[in-house]
Amino acid sequence: MKILVTVKEVATVEDEFEIEGTEIADQYLGADLNEWDDYAIEEAVQLQEDGIADEVVTVTIGPEECEQTIRQALAKGADRAVRVWDDSLEGVDLLDVNAKTEILSAVIEAEDPDLVLSGVQAGDDSFAATGVSVAENLGFQWGAVVNHLEHDLEEGVASVRRELEGGVEEFTELELPAVLTIQTGINEPRYASLRGIRQAQRKELDVKALADIGVDESTIESELDLTAMYEPESESDATFWEGSADETASELGELLRDKGVAQ
Amino acid sequence: MTDVLAVTDHRRGDLRDVSYEIITAGRELADETGGDLHLAVISGTVDDFADKLNRDGVDAIHTVSHGEEFNHDVYTQAITQLYDDLAPQYVLTPNSVNGLDYAPAVANQLDLPVVTDTIDLETDGETLVATREMYGGKVETTNELEGEAVVTIRSAEWPQAEGTGDASIEAFDADIDEDAIGSTVSGFEEVGGGDVDISEAELLVSIGRGIEEEENLDLIRDLADALGATLSSSRPIVDNGWLPKNRQVGQSGKVVTPDVYIAIGISGAVQHVAGMKGSDTIVAINTDPNAPIMDIADYAIVDDLFDVVPELIDEFEG
């Protein structure tokens, strides 16, 4: 079977930062493989190692700068990658769920995978909606917030566990093809080996513009307009203990004795 | 007029708190232009649920009796049919695990924009202004969209509706296409039993990403031993396999209410806070004075945990 994994390079923000308009100033931003997607890649690679998957393909929406992140996924074992970018996507503050759905659906239709794995959410915009939206758009089945996938995938059915709130898990069976949004903790993502990193440089990374995948620019216009960004007002009314580590530890020690929870 | 269709959440026979919160959120939104608030109650003991949900501010409750538990195909079909029937401006759903399992599908099927995990909403009848967080809560953003939309709301951001309402309660005859149901829920399991019940502890020493390496956990174990405390953690520690699931505090872990909760190297993501905000006294040890945990802490030490924790151990072992 063929597995497609959506991979996003997310922006990371330092503890201290400044906001310029509706963006965080560049000098406070870093870039990283989306944490949830890392688990999705690992799950796909494990399915390949188990002899279930014949091919693992990644798809990314992003500019050339994110190729280093895509190479990380290839270094961990994905076979090849597709990156979609277009001048019309430059300067978009926030690509909304519908726009991402249009682009990813076009690639998935062309690739025709049996299973699509996507991180539950992205660490930067935190929408947590694209995977399910893509599934519905394509007429695939789906499961959101999956923290266990049985690897036998017998007779075109995926048995998954979904992580609900309050320490409850739900057992669900889904017909393939399906999109699963993958929760952290489903596996232990590997570090890329040196050999993997070397091999990744030689793997195919196909770049496509919107026209190449048959998506019209007008269909990906974001319906959501990011109008303001600001730091949340601190609501802290905490007592901040100040001083050296032994002084603050002593304050805490006194509190614990006062409360009668430690002697 | 801004009519709102709000979808309620239940599991294993009980309505979840967010079902009462979404009444408040939906009422506020409908009030802004004088619209009606419709509730949808799908699957399970819908008549019993409808009676409980009939609180102040609800205009109509539509029950869809189909199966016992949540199934995203049933929800998607029922909600899109209710939308066609009622023509609301906004469909509100909880930003719960189940909400996220159908809201994007409903939006896609209805060709509407979807905005998730909102913490504040305003409308003038045409433009919706939705407030939500990005970058793990480091910033808040406002987002505007025109016309109809599907919106998911974060739990515990709106108060629960109270009082007794006089809503009309009507069974909605949804035409559920059984052939289109491609998923089957076969059961549930409580996870996180094991050696210790952190929800019973009086003093919790809880550790997060700030511990950096697994071997550094020994330092925190020493602290827990010195204080006679129980060790717990935020999600990443459990995801890394450094502690078992039964030690996880948070939305998908345990809810704890100790006398004192010491959050060490925990930034305070909303999912974690959901599990520990009921602690009597919260102490945060963190290098970042702006970390969200500071907003709910009663006492805070802005310092390196690797400097403070050994001093605290000394004080009690001393």
Interface residues (C-beta under 8 A of the other chain):
Chain A: A11 T12 V13 D15 E16 F17 I19 T22 I24 L94 D96 V97 N98 T101 V120 G123 D124 D125 S126 F127 A128 A129 T130 G131 V132 S133 A135 E136 N137 Q141 W142 G143 A144 V145 R161 R162 E163 L164 E165 G166 G167 V168 E169 E170 F171 T172 E173 L174 E175 A178 T181 T184 G185 E188 E223 L224 D225 L226 T227 A228 M229 Y230 E231 P232 S234 E235 S236 A238 T239 F240 W241 A245 D246 T248 A249 S250 E251 L252 G253 L255 L256 K259 G260 V261 A262 Q263
Chain B: R11 R16 H72 T76 N95 S96 V97 N98 L100 D101 Y102 A103 P104 A105 A107 N108 Q109 P113 V114 V115 T116 D117 V129 R132 E133 M134 Y135 G136 G137 K138 V139 E140 T141 T142 N143 E144 L145 E146 G182 S183 T184 V185 S186 G187 F188 E189 E190 V191 G192 E202 L203 L227 G228 A229 R235 P236 V238 D239 N240 G241 K245 Q248 Q251 S252 G253 K254 V255 P258 D259 V260 I262 T281 V283 A284 T287 D288 P289 N290 A291 P292 M294 D295 A297 D298 Y299 A300 I301 V302 D303 D304 D307 V308 V309 P310 E311 L312 D314 E315 F316
